[in-house]
Each structure stands twice: as structure tokens, then as C-alpha cells.
Amino acid sequence: MRVPLRWLREYVDIELEPEQLADALTMSGTKVESIDRVGGGLKHVTSGRVVSVAPHPNSSRLLVAVLDVGPRQAQRRVVTAATNVAEDCIVPVVTAGGSLVDGEEIGEVEFEGVKSEGMLLSARELGISDDGSGILLLPDSVKPGDDIVESLGLRDDVLELEITPNRPDCLCMVGVARELAAITRKALRMPMAGCPEVIQPAQDMIKVVIEAPDLCYRYCAKVIRRVCSGQSPIWMQARLAAAGVRPISAVVDVTNYVMLELNQPLHAFDYDKVAQHTIVVRRARAGERLVTLDGSERDLSSDMLMIADPERALAVAGVMGGLASEITETTETVLLESACFARQSVWRTSRTLKLRTEASSRFEKGLDPLGAPPALDRAASLLAQMEAG
């Protein structure tokens, strides 16, 4: 379990240095294996507003961008091959003398006769994600000259915890914060949740039938309309990356964020791909197969719990979703699931299918059925806050 301290501070006040914190947790029974300093290589990284963009005079594949990097700084000229840079956009830039997340130093370089006084950065070069396809575009709230390493939380100390089987509560940020609050006698702050329903209640839009109550103790669902298929906020991407999870999209990132925060796995279905808008929680049928999100076709057996609709299986409960109902760029409405499944069922299914996931590793240790509703509310409130649905 990777615990970024910036994230942890949202739930409990931390006055100890990272090394002292690691010792305190280890002595209480939650062993800290290591402390990872993420983003330590980033130097002289700031934000800049693109004043102008022009084709390179001597190269058809390059552009020359002039940047405003703050009121007390001279404008900088940067040569780039990125095609998503436009006038007035806010971008991250490392100026000459600075360095990237991996420590690579950046100096003034001449490209085809034009001097570049720095480098525009992608999410990969900032250590946020693996996306190096284009320059990371920053929100308009970021001003030229802002220290984005600090404001976006790109530099952090991350504790690597060894979680023993008897402490599944520490598989999430709030669980570790609760442990730390008990050690240091500080107050625990729970994350804000709650998102009022609008237009019509979810029960009018989705029906849930549990045919295997011995394997599914609780199943909650919300419907999210007008879903934005774009990226999650950069602060969320940075936290997920520091915790070891690859950012994907707004909806998927929120499900992963809440799982890491509250220890409750969530799953998002494309609402329009759920037949009759009905969820059926049942055992798999003889000879049934499902193509999971990793693209593999799985042979199912009757002792496996499935999330299905009246026509077909949609997901392996507690393990992985199916490819046919995944969230895509064209998804407009999402069915969001928060449930509690029998630990033995998930453990057995995961090993039979040789498919172990972050969700299955949590379900197989045993989760509290009362944790499903607040996690669903938290995810909905985050999506609303992000204007992602």
C-alpha cells in the first residue's frame, strides 16, 4: 500500500517528519517498508501562458512558442514538436537550468537555428501518468509563473506499507489516517460525501435483483448523467500516480480514488449497454463465458458470482468488469456500482480465473457491507464537483 503524505494530511494533522511517522506506524504494527520521494527531480518547473505559436522557420515538424512565465520574468521562447499547443493555453514549462522528474537536466538548445530556452512538458515528464502524446494543458485557474510542482502536489513523500492479513482496514487512506490519529491522539477528518439526486431517483432508472444473497450482502447503484469522458483534474491524477495507480479518465479515476480512499471498490458500467436497465446479481450459468476488460475470454463456472443483465453477464463480481459494458469516450450515462461480496467467493473466483485485481485483493479480505453506500455517495459527489457528470 502506497500512502502519499500530502493526501494523508487531508484526514489527519501530521506534525511528524516522514521518518518519525514511519517509525510510529511500524511500532504500532503497520510496517513501513520504505519512503519514496516522488517528484524530487523536478526543478525550475513553472506555468506559462502561450502568447504566440508560429511554425518553425526551418522545420515543418516543429513549432516556436513564446511564453509569459510571470510578471517578473522575461518571456521565454520554446521550440516544441507538440501539436496541441495553442495561443492563450496554460502549459507547464521547465526553464533552462531545471530538470525533469527523472532528474534529466534541461538547458538552452538550438533546434534548426532557433534557440529554445526551456521545454514544454507532458504528463509523463511530470511523473503524473504515462501519457506523453502531447503537452499537459493546465486549468485556467493556474496563473503564469505559478509553482505547479507545489500547487499540484507533484513532489511528495510516499510511505510503502506492508499490510498484514489481519489489517485490511489499512488498505486505504482513511484507514491509515485512523491508525495515525490513534497513535498521535489527533482528530480524524472523514471525507465529505453526499450528492442530492436531481430530475428523478435512481430507483426509477435502474432495477437491481439479487438472486444470490448468500454471496452478495449489499448492492448499491447510482445513475450519473451527462458524463464527461475527459481527464480527471491534475491533482487527482497526481495522487493516483503517487499511489501507484495509472490515471485513465474522469469516471474510472474517481472509482479508483474512492477505492484507495475508503477501501471500497466501485465499478462503472455504461448505462445504455445494460439490457432493460436491470442488474441481476447471480451465479454463472453452465458454459457461460465473458470477455473481461483485459481482453481475455473467461470460462465461467456455476460457483462464480456474476453481475449481469437479463440477457448476458456484465462483470465477474468483485474481480473485473466485462469489455461489452466498459466506459468509453461515447458513454453519456454511467451506472455506478458499490457492493459487498462474500470474501470466499471472490477469493475462489480470482484464483480459478488466475485474475487478481486491486478490487479482488480487498474483497477477499472481507469488507464491511455498511461501507458501500457512503463510498457511492463520495464518488457521486466527486464527479459532481469535477463537473464530470
VOBAGU-827242 format. One line per field, with one value per residue (C-alpha): residue in one letter; x, y, z. Coordinates in Angstrom, 3 decimals, decimal comma. Layout:
BEGIN
res: [a	...]
X: [X	...]
Y: [Y	...]
Z: [Z	...]
# end
This chain:
BEGIN
res: [m	r	v	p	l	r	w	l	r	e	y	v	d	i	e	l	e	p	e	q	l	a	d	a	l	t	m	s	g	t	k	v	e	s	i	d	r	v	g	g	g	l	k	h	v	t	s	g	r	v	v	s	v	a	p	h	p	n	s	s	r	l	l	v	a	v	l	d	v	g	p	r	q	a	q	r	r	v	v	t	a	a	t	n	v	a	e	d	c	i	v	p	v	v	t	a	g	g	s	l	v	d	g	e	e	i	g	e	v	e	f	e	g	v	k	s	e	g	m	l	l	s	a	r	e	l	g	i	s	d	d	g	s	g	i	l	l	l	p	d	s	v	k	p	g	d	d	i	v	e	s	l	g	l	r	d	d	v	l	e	l	e	i	t	p	n	r	p	d	c	l	c	m	v	g	v	a	r	e	l	a	a	i	t	r	k	a	l	r	m	p	m	a	g	c	p	e	v	i	q	p	a	q	d	m	i	k	v	v	i	e	a	p	d	l	c	y	r	y	c	a	k	v	i	r	r	v	c	s	g	q	s	p	i	w	m	q	a	r	l	a	a	a	g	v	r	p	i	s	a	v	v	d	v	t	n	y	v	m	l	e	l	n	q	p	l	h	a	f	d	y	d	k	v	a	q	h	t	i	v	v	r	r	a	r	a	g	e	r	l	v	t	l	d	g	s	e	r	d	l	s	s	d	m	l	m	i	a	d	p	e	r	a	l	a	v	a	g	v	m	g	g	l	a	s	e	i	t	e	t	t	e	t	v	l	l	e	s	a	c	f	a	r	q	s	v	w	r	t	s	r	t	l	k	l	r	t	e	a	s	s	r	f	e	k	g	l	d	p	l	g	a	p	p	a	l	d	r	a	a	s	l	l	a	q	m	e	a	g]
X: [0,000	1,474	0,453	1,239	1,582	0,001	-3,118	-2,988	-2,935	-6,491	-7,743	-5,363	-2,871	0,708	3,430	5,996	8,736	8,320	10,973	9,331	5,949	7,315	8,741	5,443	3,408	5,887	5,875	2,066	2,100	1,751	5,206	6,638	8,980	10,340	9,868	9,721	10,457	8,367	8,869	12,177	13,857	11,555	13,359	12,564	9,177	6,563	3,436	3,366	0,703	1,278	1,497	2,032	2,681	4,358	5,764	9,490	11,179	13,423	11,436	7,941	7,594	8,445	6,668	8,056	6,044	6,539	5,540	4,581	6,075	5,123	5,057	8,666	10,100	11,067	9,106	10,636	10,882	10,499	10,712	8,330	7,045	3,728	0,656	-1,781	-0,201	-2,341	-2,365	-3,603	-3,392	-1,609	1,207	3,951	7,448	10,881	13,264	16,931	18,827	15,891	15,262	12,544	11,029	13,762	16,489	17,331	18,694	17,345	19,480	19,251	19,282	19,265	16,823	17,411	18,807	16,253	17,275	14,896	15,031	13,339	10,965	7,195	6,182	3,802	2,113	4,780	7,659	5,975	5,511	1,690	0,909	2,338	0,765	3,489	1,361	1,086	1,787	-0,216	-2,764	-3,308	-6,623	-7,304	-7,110	-3,319	-1,573	1,673	4,611	2,810	4,930	2,923	5,129	3,860	0,313	-0,438	1,303	3,809	6,522	5,661	6,874	5,179	5,177	5,256	3,322	3,332	-0,282	-0,729	-3,851	-5,344	-5,266	-7,301	-8,567	-5,162	-5,577	-6,953	-6,014	-8,715	-7,729	-4,095	-5,232	-7,400	-4,404	-2,214	-4,896	-4,995	-1,197	-0,817	-4,154	-5,212	-8,719	-9,746	-11,447	-13,669	-14,014	-17,111	-19,805	-23,363	-24,800	-28,548	-30,479	-31,820	-34,521	-35,593	-34,491	-32,151	-34,767	-36,840	-33,886	-32,357	-33,652	-31,431	-32,249	-30,045	-30,539	-27,556	-27,922	-25,501	-22,724	-23,816	-24,573	-25,216	-25,595	-25,986	-26,228	-26,383	-27,004	-24,773	-25,999	-24,234	-20,914	-17,731	-15,333	-12,309	-9,467	-9,757	-8,240	-4,467	-4,407	-6,333	-4,079	-1,020	-2,382	-3,295	0,119	1,875	-0,259	0,774	-2,430	-2,411	-4,864	-7,288	-10,366	-12,550	-15,053	-12,523	-10,158	-12,930	-13,719	-10,022	-9,662	-12,579	-11,304	-7,918	-9,556	-12,276	-11,259	-14,486	-14,081	-16,517	-17,343	-18,799	-20,997	-22,208	-25,869	-27,084	-25,403	-27,302	-30,272	-33,666	-31,717	-31,765	-28,860	-29,052	-26,572	-26,451	-24,236	-22,723	-24,564	-23,104	-20,887	-21,121	-18,217	-17,236	-14,642	-13,163	-11,693	-8,214	-9,489	-9,341	-12,296	-13,018	-14,685	-17,084	-18,383	-21,580	-19,854	-18,764	-20,808	-21,661	-23,080	-25,433	-28,438	-31,410	-29,546	-25,860	-23,094	-21,526	-18,796	-17,154	-18,353	-15,551	-12,861	-13,160	-15,738	-16,650	-15,494	-19,011	-20,210	-16,990	-16,885	-15,764	-15,469	-19,051	-20,552	-23,203	-24,741	-22,987	-24,350	-22,098	-21,900	-20,837	-21,343	-20,163	-19,461	-18,620	-14,865	-14,617	-16,446	-14,153	-11,035	-12,025	-13,069	-9,929	-7,685	-9,689	-9,527	-5,908	-7,062	-6,055	-7,001	-6,951	-10,669	-10,382	-7,487	-9,781	-12,968	-11,183	-10,020	-13,588	-15,311	-17,997	-21,410	-22,071	-19,172	-20,908	-23,401	-21,023	-18,429	-21,061	-22,083	-18,444	-17,874	-21,008	-20,020	-16,541	-17,973	-20,360	-17,565	-15,410	-18,367	-17,788	-21,443]
Y: [0,000	3,339	6,274	9,789	12,096	15,097	13,011	11,598	15,117	15,657	13,320	13,890	16,569	15,314	17,035	14,226	14,040	11,158	9,057	9,624	8,825	5,590	4,568	5,313	3,255	0,383	0,253	0,143	-2,937	-1,338	-1,838	0,849	-0,837	2,301	6,027	7,064	10,688	11,281	14,314	15,122	15,625	18,460	21,812	25,214	23,965	26,680	27,510	29,654	31,223	30,776	34,291	33,112	29,979	30,029	27,416	26,871	28,752	25,827	22,718	21,614	19,368	21,979	24,984	28,021	29,136	32,370	32,070	34,504	32,877	35,511	39,270	39,483	37,213	37,872	35,976	32,630	31,121	27,348	25,035	22,066	19,254	19,030	19,752	20,537	23,881	26,922	30,612	31,508	27,950	27,409	24,865	23,537	24,549	23,767	26,637	26,262	25,014	22,966	19,225	16,647	14,141	11,616	14,186	14,875	18,412	20,846	23,590	26,031	24,040	25,182	23,429	24,061	27,531	28,593	28,676	27,030	28,453	25,508	22,652	22,224	19,197	16,290	14,412	11,699	14,138	15,465	11,962	12,231	9,468	7,503	9,876	11,508	12,124	15,873	18,793	18,769	21,586	23,223	24,654	28,368	28,804	28,354	31,678	32,310	31,902	29,616	26,908	23,971	21,392	22,737	23,714	20,419	18,290	16,768	16,471	14,218	11,663	8,299	5,569	1,986	-0,095	-3,845	-4,668	-7,922	-10,092	-9,065	-5,335	-4,919	-1,616	-0,118	-0,801	2,713	6,287	6,785	3,516	4,603	8,053	6,455	4,418	7,512	9,542	6,881	6,884	10,667	11,426	13,722	14,147	12,122	14,053	11,949	12,991	14,902	12,905	13,368	14,351	15,020	13,306	15,509	15,046	11,579	8,999	6,189	3,562	4,827	4,333	1,039	-2,165	-4,425	-8,106	-10,154	-13,860	-14,974	-13,164	-15,625	-14,238	-10,597	-8,877	-5,403	-3,879	-0,142	1,774	5,353	6,695	9,534	11,514	13,871	12,179	13,942	11,491	13,730	13,523	13,912	17,009	17,062	16,936	13,657	12,228	13,178	11,480	8,323	8,183	8,636	5,806	3,545	3,722	4,816	7,648	6,755	9,001	11,053	8,298	5,481	7,684	8,550	4,860	4,161	7,265	6,275	2,689	3,952	6,482	4,350	0,742	0,184	-0,998	0,535	-0,339	1,786	0,361	2,093	2,500	2,274	-1,122	-2,679	-4,531	-3,468	-1,249	-4,152	-5,521	-9,191	-10,500	-14,269	-17,294	-18,028	-20,426	-23,643	-22,967	-19,187	-17,041	-13,410	-11,205	-9,157	-5,664	-7,056	-8,559	-12,197	-14,563	-16,301	-19,682	-19,369	-21,968	-22,140	-21,278	-17,860	-14,751	-12,558	-9,099	-9,485	-8,021	-10,154	-11,108	-11,647	-11,419	-7,975	-8,497	-11,016	-9,785	-8,313	-9,167	-7,415	-5,882	-7,049	-5,444	-5,146	-2,657	-0,663	3,123	4,666	8,155	7,860	6,961	9,513	7,834	5,721	3,102	3,226	0,119	-0,161	-3,604	-6,074	-9,650	-12,765	-12,930	-16,687	-16,349	-13,596	-15,421	-18,658	-16,970	-14,854	-17,898	-20,067	-17,383	-16,520	-12,906	-10,858	-7,182	-4,301	-4,913	-8,664	-8,217	-6,085	-8,136	-11,384	-9,917	-9,076	-5,697	-4,037	-4,011	-0,634	0,843	0,518	3,428	6,187	5,214	5,545	8,954	10,040	9,030	10,861	13,999	13,955	13,554	16,448	18,580	17,877	18,646	15,207	14,190]
Z: [0,000	-1,116	1,070	-0,250	2,760	1,019	0,514	4,046	5,530	4,311	7,040	9,958	11,005	10,672	12,673	12,468	9,864	7,359	9,144	12,541	11,053	9,580	12,969	14,744	12,289	12,348	16,152	16,137	13,886	10,449	8,985	6,709	4,248	2,596	1,977	-1,677	-2,601	-5,721	-7,923	-6,292	-9,650	-10,744	-10,646	-12,168	-13,352	-13,667	-15,617	-18,713	-20,886	-24,604	-26,073	-29,634	-31,650	-35,064	-37,440	-37,133	-40,000	-40,897	-39,888	-40,853	-37,790	-35,152	-33,639	-31,850	-28,825	-26,889	-23,214	-20,495	-17,353	-14,786	-14,224	-13,037	-15,721	-19,313	-21,928	-22,934	-26,384	-26,549	-29,550	-29,463	-31,657	-29,790	-31,891	-29,064	-28,121	-28,927	-28,125	-24,608	-23,246	-19,913	-20,044	-17,760	-18,730	-17,331	-17,963	-18,772	-15,741	-14,483	-14,599	-15,215	-12,798	-13,596	-12,914	-16,564	-16,806	-19,371	-20,888	-23,763	-27,013	-30,625	-32,964	-36,663	-35,975	-33,323	-29,661	-27,167	-23,632	-21,979	-22,616	-22,552	-20,502	-20,888	-18,044	-18,362	-17,946	-14,793	-13,395	-13,415	-15,914	-18,832	-21,369	-23,426	-26,514	-26,008	-23,704	-20,468	-20,605	-17,228	-15,977	-16,399	-12,616	-12,894	-13,469	-15,365	-13,010	-10,528	-8,911	-10,231	-8,518	-5,196	-6,163	-7,929	-5,317	-7,737	-5,074	-2,139	0,372	-0,103	2,546	1,276	3,815	4,314	5,144	7,067	6,508	9,857	8,991	5,778	7,236	6,428	2,695	2,293	3,103	5,738	7,416	7,702	8,856	11,556	12,738	12,794	14,589	17,316	17,629	17,789	19,501	16,664	15,274	12,242	9,415	7,171	3,521	2,549	0,771	-0,339	-3,689	-3,945	-6,693	-9,448	-12,086	-10,924	-8,323	-9,355	-8,481	-11,425	-13,797	-12,686	-11,142	-9,022	-8,445	-6,095	-6,846	-4,724	-1,377	0,235	-1,992	-2,231	1,058	-0,324	-3,775	-4,287	-7,552	-8,775	-12,251	-13,444	-16,448	-18,849	-18,222	-19,278	-20,910	-20,402	-17,928	-14,183	-12,515	-12,417	-8,589	-8,696	-11,400	-9,353	-6,228	-8,108	-9,760	-6,404	-5,011	-7,903	-9,979	-13,627	-14,413	-17,214	-17,379	-15,048	-14,206	-13,872	-11,865	-9,393	-8,820	-8,159	-5,981	-3,728	-3,501	-2,308	-0,007	1,645	0,820	-1,128	-4,740	-7,226	-10,804	-13,595	-16,349	-19,486	-18,509	-22,107	-22,532	-19,602	-21,111	-19,737	-17,320	-14,896	-12,840	-11,845	-9,277	-9,877	-10,190	-13,580	-15,860	-17,209	-20,227	-19,823	-20,963	-20,513	-22,187	-19,340	-19,561	-20,207	-23,473	-22,316	-22,721	-19,431	-18,934	-16,013	-13,590	-11,557	-8,274	-9,593	-8,826	-11,792	-12,323	-15,262	-17,012	-18,170	-21,353	-20,508	-17,926	-17,499	-14,888	-12,594	-9,199	-7,129	-9,685	-13,069	-15,377	-18,846	-22,073	-23,511	-20,870	-20,322	-20,172	-23,481	-24,967	-26,254	-22,860	-21,862	-18,794	-16,171	-13,802	-10,755	-8,554	-4,911	-3,389	-0,795	-1,912	0,112	0,612	-0,016	-3,331	-4,602	-3,350	-5,084	-8,337	-8,513	-8,192	-10,562	-13,256	-12,329	-12,224	-9,186	-9,089	-6,609	-6,087	-5,516	-3,089	-0,934	-1,209	-0,354	2,956	3,937	3,693	5,781	3,991	5,636	3,652	0,289	0,474	1,696	-0,917	-3,629	-2,282	-2,166	-5,802	-6,924	-5,026	-6,615	-10,112	-9,481	-8,002	-11,065	-13,393	-14,874	-14,573]
# end
